[in-house]
Structure formats: C-alpha cells, structure tokens
Amino acid sequence: MMSSRGRIMRRLAVFDFDHTISEHNTDIVVRDLLDQNLITPELKSIVRSCGWIPFMQRVCRLLHQNGFTPSDIMSAIRGIPEVPGIKACIAEMARNNFHIIIISDSNSEFIKTWNEFNDIEKYIHTTFTNPAKFNSNGLLEVHPFHNQTECNISSKNLCKGKILEDFLEKQFNEADTEYEKIFYIGDGKNDVCPMLRLTDNGYACPRDGYSCYDELNAAISKRSEPYDAKILRWRNGSHLTNLIWREL
C-alpha cells in the first residue's frame, strides 16, 4: 500500500527473542551446560561489576576449556522450545504486510541457529543483537552490539529504543517505508525503553507473567506527559495473534 506522499505503508512487529520467541533464555541454557561447581560467586559477580557481555564471554571460555564443542552449544540452542504458538503468529504476520525485526540481548549465533532450525529465519527482515561467531579453535566470541551512554534505563551494550528509532529513520529515508502500526513484543525490563518511545500508532505488548508489564507501568507513572501507545498484555502466540488482529 502506498501513502499519499508515495511512500510504502507497512506494519511493523518488533520482537525480543528470549522468553518472547524462544521459550527459555538462550544464554542461561548455554551457561547451564557447565558443571554447577564452575558457576562460582566470582563468576556471578561479573554481571554486577562488568555487565552481561563480559559474563557471557567468561562462560564461553569456560565451556571451551571444558571440552564443549560448537556442536554441543548449538544442539542446546536447537533444543529450546518456542513460546507456544509464536512461530504461527510470526508466519501469519509475514503473510499480512508486516515487516518483522528482532532486537535482542542474546547474540547472532544463537538467534540465527534457532530461527533456521525452526524455519522462521525467512520471515525476519532484520535482527539486531550482539554479534558472535566461533573462532578457528571453536571458542564462541561474543561482542557488544554498541557501547552507549545516552540511555540510563538500558544496558550499555544494547539500547533497544535507540536501535528501534534508528531503524525507523533508516526505513523512512532509505527505503521510502512508513509504518502505520508498530507492535513491540517483549517480556523483560530491557524492553521498556523502546516501548516508552512508541507513539499513538504504537502497541506495547508485554508478556503476561514477566517483568516487563510492571516495569512499563512503573515507568509510565513517572512521566509528566501522557503515554499514547496502547498496551496489549499477551500470554502465548495464539493469544498475541488474536490481540493484534483486533487492532488491524
């Protein structure tokens, strides 16, 4: 569909990954391959002192040192179930004029492996996540997506709100594409920043039973200006599909 100004009009669905597409946290699944005696207080303290990416870098080194191969790690990722009904939801969106993007604090190896195994990679327009690859020795090297200091409610390595705004601007300026409706679908605290940036054509979709819903409402209550996006609280993929289709 074309707008009156000659731009392509689409719908946009933005998905987090862990607990939103993949039922479990990919990083935790991989961490739990280690003997629990190796998950020391010192290792856990890295998250508080340095952040999540340095923690996962240490986890990957421990896995490598303890004989875990790329095949072992990727097998664990492929074994994670979907959030019930989410693959069908994504496929239905793709058939109905949606661009689908992923913004996730997982990493590129995990997401691509899971998506390809579950046959949904073909539906994904773009994935924004921490870059990762196995080196020649079989060590998974994970790097931050960026290092940001502008947003104090996001992690240093990944501000999902900034990523979303940059994507929308690039689509507008370089692909002549506007989005008449934007659905942001997530579950965690790091999904609050992009949800807060939605406007009156936006839908914040926090997963029921996870921290995002309460965190979002707490952040909204502190705002001086009204929150114009609509909140759709979802349980699973079929419920999400029904909620979204009522808004189209």
matplotlib code that plots the C-alpha trace (Angstrom):
import matplotlib.pyplot as plt

x = [0.0, 1.2, 0.7, -0.5, 3.2, 4.2, 5.8, 5.3, 3.0, 3.6, 3.0, 6.0, 6.3, 9.4, 10.2, 12.5, 13.9, 14.4, 11.0, 9.3, 10.2, 12.4, 10.6, 13.9, 16.8, 19.4, 22.4, 21.1, 20.5, 24.1, 25.5, 23.8, 25.8, 28.6, 29.1, 27.3, 30.5, 32.0, 29.3, 31.1, 30.2, 33.1, 31.7, 28.2, 29.7, 30.9, 27.3, 27.1, 30.6, 31.1, 27.8, 26.2, 28.5, 31.7, 29.9, 29.0, 32.5, 33.8, 31.1, 32.1, 35.7, 34.8, 32.8, 35.7, 38.2, 35.9, 35.7, 32.3, 32.3, 30.3, 28.0, 27.3, 26.3, 24.2, 22.4, 21.4, 20.0, 18.1, 16.5, 14.8, 11.1, 9.2, 6.9, 3.7, 2.2, 4.7, 6.0, 2.5, 2.0, 5.1, 4.2, 0.7, 2.2, 4.6, 1.6, -0.2, 2.1, 4.3, 8.0, 9.3, 12.5, 14.2, 16.0, 17.6, 20.4, 21.1, 23.6, 23.7, 24.8, 22.1, 19.3, 20.2, 20.7, 17.3, 15.5, 16.9, 16.2, 12.6, 12.1, 11.3, 14.5, 12.8, 10.3, 12.7, 13.6, 16.5, 18.0, 19.7, 21.7, 25.2, 27.5, 29.0, 30.9, 33.0, 36.7, 39.0, 39.5, 35.8, 35.5, 32.4, 33.4, 30.6, 30.9, 28.6, 26.2, 27.4, 28.6, 26.0, 25.9, 22.8, 20.1, 20.2, 17.4, 19.1, 22.3, 25.5, 25.8, 22.3, 19.7, 16.7, 14.9, 17.8, 18.0, 14.3, 14.4, 17.4, 15.7, 12.5, 14.6, 16.6, 13.5, 11.9, 14.9, 16.4, 13.6, 10.7, 8.8, 6.5, 4.8, 1.1, 1.1, 4.1, 3.8, 6.7, 6.6, 8.8, 9.0, 11.8, 13.0, 15.2, 12.1, 10.7, 12.9, 11.6, 8.0, 8.3, 9.3, 6.1, 3.5, -0.2, 0.3, 2.2, 1.3, 3.4, 3.0, 4.4, 4.2, 2.0, 3.8, 7.1, 8.7, 8.0, 4.4, 5.0, 8.2, 6.5, 3.6, 6.0, 7.9, 4.7, 3.6, 6.7, 6.2, 5.0, 3.5, 0.7, 1.5, -0.2, 0.6, -1.8, -0.8, -1.6, -0.7, -0.3, 0.2, 1.2, 1.4, -2.2, -3.3, -1.0, -2.3, -5.8, -4.9, -3.1, -5.7, -8.3, -6.2, -5.8]
y = [0.0, 3.5, 6.6, 9.9, 11.0, 8.0, 6.1, 2.4, 1.7, -1.4, -2.7, -3.4, -6.1, -5.9, -9.0, -9.6, -13.1, -14.9, -15.7, -14.0, -16.2, -18.8, -20.1, -20.0, -17.6, -18.8, -17.5, -19.3, -22.6, -22.4, -21.4, -24.4, -26.8, -26.1, -28.1, -26.1, -26.1, -23.8, -21.2, -19.6, -16.4, -14.7, -15.6, -14.4, -11.1, -10.2, -9.4, -6.7, -5.3, -5.5, -6.4, -9.3, -9.5, -9.9, -12.6, -14.5, -14.1, -15.8, -18.5, -19.2, -19.5, -22.0, -24.0, -24.1, -25.1, -27.9, -29.5, -28.3, -28.0, -25.6, -28.6, -29.1, -25.5, -25.2, -28.5, -26.9, -23.9, -26.0, -27.9, -24.8, -24.9, -22.0, -19.8, -21.7, -20.6, -17.9, -19.4, -19.5, -15.9, -14.7, -16.6, -15.0, -11.6, -12.2, -13.0, -9.8, -6.9, -6.9, -6.3, -8.4, -7.5, -8.8, -6.7, -8.9, -9.0, -12.6, -13.0, -13.5, -17.2, -18.3, -16.4, -17.5, -21.1, -21.2, -19.4, -21.6, -24.8, -23.6, -22.4, -18.8, -17.1, -16.5, -14.2, -11.9, -8.6, -7.7, -8.9, -6.5, -8.3, -8.8, -10.1, -13.5, -16.2, -19.3, -18.8, -21.3, -23.0, -23.5, -20.7, -18.6, -15.0, -12.6, -8.8, -5.9, -4.5, -1.0, 0.9, 3.6, 6.2, 8.1, 5.8, 5.1, 2.5, 0.3, -1.8, -0.2, -2.8, -2.6, 0.2, -1.2, 2.1, 3.7, 0.7, 0.9, 4.7, 4.3, 1.5, 3.6, 6.6, 4.4, 2.8, 6.2, 7.9, 5.0, 2.6, 5.1, 3.0, 4.2, 2.0, 2.7, 0.5, -0.6, -3.6, -4.0, -7.5, -8.4, -9.7, -8.0, -4.8, -4.0, -3.9, -0.9, 1.7, 1.0, 0.7, 4.1, 5.6, 4.3, 6.9, 6.9, 4.3, 2.0, -1.0, -2.1, -5.9, -7.1, -10.9, -11.8, -13.2, -11.5, -8.3, -6.0, -5.2, -4.0, -2.2, -0.4, 0.8, 2.0, 4.0, 5.4, 6.6, 8.7, 10.5, 14.1, 13.6, 11.1, 7.7, 7.5, 3.9, 1.1, -1.8, -5.3, -8.0, -11.4, -15.0, -17.0, -16.8, -17.5, -15.0, -12.4, -13.1, -12.5, -9.3, -7.9, -8.8, -6.9, -3.7, -4.0]
z = [0.0, -0.9, 1.2, -0.3, -0.4, -2.4, 0.5, 1.1, 4.0, 6.1, 9.6, 11.9, 14.5, 16.7, 18.8, 21.7, 21.5, 24.9, 26.5, 23.6, 20.6, 22.3, 25.5, 27.5, 27.9, 25.4, 27.4, 30.5, 28.6, 27.4, 30.8, 32.4, 30.2, 32.7, 35.8, 38.5, 40.6, 37.9, 38.4, 41.3, 43.2, 41.4, 38.0, 39.0, 40.3, 36.8, 35.8, 38.6, 38.1, 34.4, 32.7, 30.9, 27.8, 29.9, 31.9, 28.7, 27.4, 30.6, 30.3, 26.7, 27.7, 30.4, 28.0, 25.6, 28.4, 29.5, 26.1, 24.8, 21.0, 18.8, 18.0, 21.7, 22.2, 19.1, 19.9, 23.2, 21.4, 18.9, 21.8, 23.2, 22.5, 21.1, 23.1, 22.4, 19.1, 18.4, 15.1, 13.7, 14.8, 13.0, 9.9, 9.9, 10.3, 7.4, 5.2, 6.2, 5.2, 8.3, 8.5, 11.3, 13.1, 16.2, 18.8, 21.4, 24.0, 23.1, 20.2, 16.5, 16.6, 19.0, 17.2, 13.7, 14.7, 16.5, 13.7, 11.0, 12.9, 13.5, 9.9, 10.7, 9.5, 6.2, 7.8, 9.6, 7.9, 10.2, 13.5, 15.9, 18.5, 20.0, 17.2, 17.9, 16.0, 16.7, 16.1, 14.4, 17.8, 18.4, 21.0, 20.8, 20.8, 21.8, 21.4, 22.4, 19.8, 20.7, 23.7, 24.6, 27.4, 26.4, 27.9, 31.6, 31.6, 29.0, 29.3, 28.0, 25.2, 23.8, 23.9, 22.2, 22.0, 20.1, 17.8, 17.0, 16.3, 14.0, 12.1, 11.6, 10.4, 8.0, 6.6, 6.1, 4.5, 2.5, 1.8, 1.5, 4.1, 6.8, 9.4, 10.0, 13.1, 15.3, 17.7, 20.1, 21.7, 24.7, 28.2, 30.2, 31.7, 28.7, 26.5, 28.5, 26.7, 23.2, 24.5, 26.0, 22.7, 20.9, 19.9, 19.1, 16.3, 18.7, 20.7, 23.7, 24.1, 27.4, 28.0, 31.0, 33.9, 33.2, 34.5, 31.5, 32.3, 35.8, 34.8, 31.9, 34.1, 36.8, 34.1, 32.7, 36.1, 36.4, 33.1, 33.0, 29.6, 28.6, 27.2, 23.8, 22.8, 23.7, 26.0, 24.9, 27.5, 25.9, 27.2, 24.1, 20.4, 19.6, 22.2, 20.8, 17.3, 18.4, 20.2, 17.3, 14.7, 16.7, 16.2, 12.4]

ax = plt.figure().add_subplot(projection="3d")
ax.plot(x, y, z, "-o")
ax.set_aspect("equal")
plt.show()
